[in-house]
Amino acid sequence: MPKLTDGKTGTIAKAEAPATGQRFIFDDHRDAPRGFGLRITSAGGKAFVLQYNVDGRQRRKTIGDWPTWSLEAARAEAQNLTRGINTGVDPLAERQRRREEPTIKELADDWLKLHAAGLKSESAIRALIGGDLVKAIGTMKVSDVRRRDVIEAVEAKAATAPRQAAILLAYARKLLDFATDRDVIPANPVAGLKPSAIKVAGKRDPLKSVARGRVLDADEIAAFWANVETSGLHRITALALKLVLVTGQRPGEVAGMHAKEISGRIWTIPAARRGKTETTQSVYLTDTALEIIAAAKAELERLQTRRKAPQAGFIFEATPGKPITNAALARAVERAHGALGAKQVDPWGRWTPHDLRRTMRTGLSACKVPPHIAELVIGHTKRGIVAVYDQHGFEDERQHALEAWERRLLAIVNGTNPDALPDNVVKLEARA
């Protein structure tokens, strides 16, 4: 066998192409592993190859074209491949495995179908995985992802949305756990990654969660109530936001209110629509609440003349057969914050639909409603031993609490002193 030499006068440059097919010149150099050589095609193309045997079968791996690959570099690569072959690694099988290995985007698509489809939070999960993680590293093969790649994606999110970045980190862990479960990779590169590893310039512990405590003050409540229906928002959206403030229920629960859930003055929210609990919630509807619901029904009747599809019974129907969504409420408030009189309050900024619920709960305390009653009013369940032994529903007390909050809210809206109203507790005791 000849010894391959590089350069303009070397054996590689002088090697002639065959008339048809291809010919091989194997290298007899002492640094060349057995089976390393040059392939020459009838068109004159030259490439370095490594011929080897696996389980009695002859295989051939193309290393690279000459002169893109130098002879020295090709020999070194052939040596590396031979070491792998001697330990049981088949380069061609590895290339096939590599070709079939999913990217992060492909892995995320499978994970979302299995673990996010049908969840109430599906759209939020997809936004984080697809809009942040996949955007940053989606084209990478899963086995190429390193701890640093995920950290950089999370840090980019933490610069503008710390809480969402913490959730993104949790989802990234779950996604790569899924990859290890499927034997795509041997180990999760972000296993054990702590939020303290995330660094953002100018922010200490950027993923540290700060409990949101934003409530509307009296001026904001009055401005919201006076302007929401003329702020440019769809009237159905405006009425849904009002009902959140009046009832204190979660914005998503209010948005999905259905006529079949209402019986007289009682609105029963089924457990299936309550994201954080597994119990139904009964809400007493005050006069103001009933007026809002009646106004929403009348608005839908007015719009019905322009719609072909019949109403599906949703009180706050956004499109035929579908209610408005929690996300739509949030976008509407953000879009119309100026007209609604929302203030910028550190560290939380302007108020959101959920802050209307927190405002109502704070108002119950101002009405002297006992904490355990106030918690039941907004749908928080009893905990611990109390939940086991105390099965009383406190329906009357919850009704009186909602009526007390209605009086306080209307006083604020009408510009009178809400603290001049009689104590709710005194009123309850007097009735007793």
N, C-alpha and C positions, 0 to 999 in steps of 0.2 A: 504494500500500500504506500502511496506517495505521502510525503509530508506537506500539509497545506501551508502556504506562505502568503502573506499579505503584501500590499503595495502594487505599484503599476507593473512591475515585472515579475510578480509572484505567481504561483501556480493558480491562484484563484482568478486573477485577471486574465491569465492565458488560457484558462480552461474553455474548450470549445463546446458549443451547444450541440446536442444530438439532432439528427435529421427529423426524428419524430420522438414523441414521448419525453422521457427524462432520463438523465444518467446521474449516478452518485459517485463522488470521490470521497472515500473515508480517510480520515486524518491519522497519520502514523506518528504524530508528535507525542513525546513522552508525557506531556500535560493533558493530552486529549483522552477522555474516557472512551471505552470501547463503544463503537456505534456512532461516534460523532463524525460528521462529514458535511460535504457540500452537495446540494441538489441543483442541477442545471436543467432547465426546461428547453424545449425546442425553440421557444421564443427568445431565449437568451437570459431569462431570469435566473438569478442565483440566490440561494438561501441556505442558511445553516440548519442542519437537522440533527436529531438524536434518535437512533434506532435502538429499540430495547425489547425485551421479552417480559410478558406478564402472564403467569399461569400457562406457559407453553405457547402463547400467542405473540406473534411479532407485531410491535406497534412502532409508529414513527411520529415524533413530535417536532413540529417546525419551531425553531428558535427565533429566527428573524432573517430578513433580507440583507444581503450584502450589496453595497457597502454601508447601509444604514447601521448594521451591526459590524463592528470590527471583528477580526478573527480572534483576538485576545479576549474580547468581551463574550463572544459566543462560546469559546472554550470554557470560560469561567462559569457561564450559565449552564453548560452541559454538565460540568462537574457538580453543580448544585442539584440539578435534576437527577443525576445518577445517585447522589447520596439519598435523595428522597425515595427513589425507586428501590434502593437496597433496604429501605425500612418499610416497604410495602405501599408507598404512595405512587399511584399511576397518574402521571401528568395529564394525560388525555381525559381520564375519568374526572380528575380535579377540574379541568377546564369545563367539562360538561356540567359538573355540579355547580360550578361558579355561574355558568350561563343560566341554570335553572333556579339559582338562589334568588329569593324575592328582594326587591328594594324595600326601603322603609315605607314608601307609599303603598306598595302592593300588600305588605304585611298589615299596614294600618287599615286598608280596605277590608281585609279578612277579619281583623279584630273588631272593627266597628260593626260589621254584620252580625257577629256572634255575641258581642257584649254590650252594644249600645242600641241596637235596633229595637224600637218600641218603647224605650225609656222616655220619661217626660223630659229628661235632660239631654236627649239625643242630639238636638241641634247645638246645644252648648258644647257637648263633648266633641262633635264633629268640627265645630268652629276652632277649638283649641288644637286638636290633632291635625286637622287639615290646614287650618289657616296659619299655624305657627310652627309645629314640629315638622310637618311634611314640607312646608315652604322652605324651612331651613336645611333639612337633610333628607328630603324625600327621595332624591335620585340615588342616594348611597345604597350599596348593598348592605344588608343587615350586618354581616360579619365585619364590614369595614368601619362600622360606627364605634367610636371610642367615647369614653366618659366625657372628654373635653368637648366633643361635638354637641352632646346633649346639654352640658353646662352652658355653652355659648347660646344655644337656642333659648334656654330658660332665662338667662341673664338679659337677653334682648327683650323678652316679654316683661321682665321685672322692672325694666327702666320706665315703663309707662303704666303697667298694671300688676302690681306686686301680688295681690290676692290671686289673680288668674294665673300668674307664673307659678305659684305654689301648687295649684291644681294641675297645671301643665306638667310639672315635675312628677306628680303622682301618676298621671296617665302615661308618661314616658316609661316609668318603671313597669307599669302593668303591661304595656305594649311589648317591652323587651322580655318580660317574664313569659309572655305568650310565645315569643320566639324561642326561648329555651325549652318550654313545654313541647313545642313542635319539633325540637331537635334541629332547628335552623342554626343556632349558635350554642356552644357548650356552656356559656355562662352569661349572665346579664351584666353588661359593662357598667350599669348605674346602680347595681345592687348595693344597698347601704349608703347611697349618696344622700347626704344630709342637706337640708335647706341652708345651713350655715356656710356651705361651700359656695353658694351663689353670691357673687359680689357685683355691686353696681356703684359706679363712681358717685360720691355724694350721698349715698344711702347706707345707713348702718342696718344690718340684718334686713335686706330688702324684702324677704319673703315672710317676715314676721307679721302675723295677722293682727290687725288692730280692729277690735270690735267696733262696728259702726254705731254711732249714737246720734245720728242726724235726726232732728225733729223740726217741724215747721213752727216758727213763732207765730204770735197772733196776727202780725201784719201779713205774713206769708199765707196763713190760712184764709184771711179775708180776701187777699188779692187772688188767690187760687179760686175760691168760690165765686167771686164776682166775675172773673174773666175767662174761666176755662171753657165755657160754652161759646165764647166769642173770640177765642184766641187763634182761630184758624184750624183747630183740631176737628176731626170728624165728631159730630155730636154724640154718636154712640160711644166713642172713646172717652169724651169728656164726662159723660154720665157714669161710665164704668169707674173712672178715677174718683168721682164724687162718692160712689157707693163704697169704695175702699176706705175712704176717710170716715164715712158714717158707720160702717159695720166693723171695721178693724180686721177683716178677713184678708187672707193673702191675695195679692193682685191676680194671680193665676186662677184662684178659686172664684173670685168675683167675675173675671173675664169669661169663664166657662159656665156661668149660671144658666140653668135650663128651667123652663116653665114647670116641668114635672117635679122639680125640686121644691116648689113653693106650694104650701098649703095654708091658706089664710095669711096669718102673720108669721108663720114659721118657715124658714128656709133651711132645708136639710141638705148638707153637702155630703155626698156619699164618700165612703172611705177610699174608693178607687180614684177619686179626684184630689185626694189630699196627699201631697208628696211626702210629708215628713211624719205622718202618723198613719195608723191602720184602723182608725175609728171614724165614725160619722160625726158630724158637727151640726148642732141645731142652733140657728141664729134667729133671735127675735127681730122682726122687721118693724122699726119705728115708723111713724107717719112720714118722716123725711125719706126713709129708705123706700117706702111704698110709692111715694111720689116720683122718686128717681126711676124706679122700675116701670111705673106707668108711662113716664115720659119716654123711656127707651122703647117700650112697645109701640107707642104712638109714632115714634120716629121710624121704626121699622115698617109700620103700616103705610106711612107716607112714601117710604122708599120702595115699597112693594109694587107700586104702579110702574116702576122702571125695571123691575127684575122679572125674569121669566120663571125662575125656580121658586117653588113655594118655601115658606119659612120652615125651619127645622125645629123651632121651639127655643132656640138660644135667645136669651134676653139681650145680649150684646153681640149680635151677629155681624160679622165683618164682611164676609162674602157668603153667597148662598150656601146654606148648610154648614157653615163653619163659624165658630165664635172668634172674637178678637183674641190675640195671644198676649201672654205676659210680656214677651219681647217687644211686641208692637206698642204696648202701653209705655214701656221704658223709652223707646225711640221717640214716641210722640212728646213725652215730657221734655226730653233733651232738646227736641227741635223747637219747642215753644216756650222754653224756660223764661225768655224775656217777657213775653206777654203774660205769663203766669206769675210774674213777680218773684221768681226764685232767686234767693241770695246765694252768694259764694261764701260758704262757711267752712273754715279750716277745722280739722284736716279732711273733711268729707266732701267739700264742694257743694254743688247744688243738690236739691232734694230729688229723690227718685220715687216711683210708685210705692215701693216697699216702705219708704219713710212716712208715707201717709198712714200706714198701719201702725208704725211705731209712734207716730204723733197721737193717734187715737188711744193707744195703750197708755201713753203718758198722760193724756187727758183724763183717763179713768182714775188715775191716781190723784189728779187734781180735783176730781169729783169725790174724793174720799172713799172710793170703792175699795174694799179689802183686796189685797194682792191675789189671794187664791181665787176670788171671784173674777177679777180682771183677767187673770191668765186663762180661765175657762172661757171667758167672753171671746177672746181672740183665737181660741182653738188650741191652746197649749194643754196637753193632757196632764193628769195627776201623775206623780212619780213615786217610786219606792213603795213603802208599806202603806201609804195613804191610798195609792191606786188599787191596792189589793183589798183593803178593808172598807174604804169609804166609796160607796157606789151611788151616793146621792148626786143628782144632776144639777141642783141649784138653779132650776129654770126660772123661778120668780126673781131670784137675786140677779141673775144675768139680764132679765128683762128690765129691771129697775136700773141696772148699771147702764144699759144702752140708752134708756130714756134720759138718765142724768147727763150722759155724754151728748145726747142730742140737744138738750137745753144749753149746755155749755158751748157747743159748736155754734148754735144759732145766735147766741149772745155775742160771740166773737165776730161772726159774719155781720151782725147788725150794728156792731160798733159799741155795744154796751159792755159793762164790766162783768165778765163771767164769774168772778169771785164773789159777786154780790148775790149769786143764786143760793138758795137753801142747800144745806149739806144733804147729799144723797143718803148717808148713813142715818142722819137724824130723821129723815123722811121714812126710811125703812123701819126704824125703831118705833116711830109714831104709829105706823100702820099696824105693827105687831101689837 
